[in-house]
Amino acid sequence: MRLLSSCVSSTPADAKGGLSPPRRAPPRPFSAITLPPGAFRIHHHQLAQRSAFRNIYLHDLRIPHPIRPYSDESLLTRPKSRHIHNAARHTGLQENDLTQVAPRFAARSLAPQPEGTDGLFSQTWFPVCRSDEVVAGQVQGFDFLGGRVIVIRDDDGQARVLSAYCPHMGADLCTGEMIDGTVRCPFHFWRYDADGRCIATGSGDPTPPTARLFAFPTAERYGCIFAFNGETPLFDIPDFPDAPKKLIWKTGEYDREMPADPWVICCNTPDMQHIQVVHGISFDNGMPHDRVEWTPHSMVYEFDGTMRDGSAIRFRVGIFGANIYWQDGYIDGRWFGFVAPMGLPRPGNSRLFFTVGVEDDGSDPPAAREFLDAMYALEVHVATEDLPIIEHARFKPGTLTRSDQTLARFLQYLRDYPRAHPSAAFIS
């Protein structure tokens, strides 16, 4: 790993109810966690918890039409499905000879469509870049949803994500410059304000009423700049309502794109078999399938357990949208929060970001920094267990078992998840 920059700050957070710490084991040295070199680029970033994002915690949501649950018969008995009967009828084989056929047919019905199918993408908050990649007075360009966007800061320092191509002749505005708070196209000096409106032409001709950029809903959280794929956000970026009041944060990014859509990586969260066998987490009261809370735009569950090294944990974990992993809880009685939002520069590729937050009440800053580094290292270690699998897998959910019931419902959640691409004509 290599350190890019560092900045530590205390940030307020609303704390109200929620998880209580689990039993606390004797402390152990954090240096026991070892990681392969060069896996992640890391930087610290100053963040401010914003009170504008409220009512995101699932207990505060009211969902009039919850996602319908799977039944055991329809989900978990694939070898007796109609696909097997049809395959037997068309091939002349007996049903008992078709166990090898079942996963192929099941994959067709279970797997969500790849991002970009029919030109559509999940309507969620995608991180476009790190906050430190965009400074005031400059225009930065990034790949997004198979097209191009620019990211700027307005006169107040707020990040804005806009389509990159000038509607006049198609110049990429990332090669332009900021002039008096506006983006000036390098081709004919047309100028666009922070809302994407053309306010002047280089020749002095009247500005055409249709000359505008697509302005994405934009938010800056957890060291990243997010753009929502849509004209109006369907949900807020998740917060930590039960966090301590003063926090310090550490943000990093995987050093290469992953060859998979974000939702593929997110499938690890509802995959409780995977959590047990790959990450070595044991659930104290069995797999918490009955404790998963669903909304049209999220799934979250809580559990008590023990990590491979004996640490006692009490976690809430979940997925927001189709690309944001969220975790809130305690390890050996100490709170930490973790967010891993995944960007989508192009279909079939993900850009992975990490942010960890811990309490720093000012009583022992070195100890708080040590715990922050340890929790970041822990999450990086968990990721390094997953990423080689993702890099080489051909993700095709096939015949499922009873332990997969939450994963099966998550796949249905993904198939039902809204997709759109209102910026298609602007960014492509």
Buried (B, 14 or more C-beta within 10 A) or exposed (E): BEEBEEEBBBBBBBEEEBBEBBEEBEEEEEEEBEBEEEBBBBBBBBBEBBEEBEEBBBEEBEEEEEBEEBEEEEBBEBBEBEBBEEBBEEEEEEBEEBEEBBBBBBBEEBBBEEBBEEEBBBBBBBBBBBBBBBEEEEBBBBBBBBBBBBBBBBEEEEBBBBBBBBBBEEBBBBEBEBEEBBBBBBBBBBBBBBEBBBEBBEEEEEBEEEBBBBBBBBBBBBBBBBBBBBEEBBBBBBBBBBBBEBBBBBBBBBEEBBEBBBBBBBBBBBBBEBBBEBBEBBBEEEBBBEEBBBBBBBBBBBBBBBBEEEBBBBBBBBBBBBBBBBBBBBBBBBBBBBBBBBBBBBBBBBBBBBBBBBBBEEEEEEEBBBBBBBBBBBBBBBBBEBBEEBEEEEBEBBBBEEBBBBBBBBBBBBEEBBBBBEBBEBBE
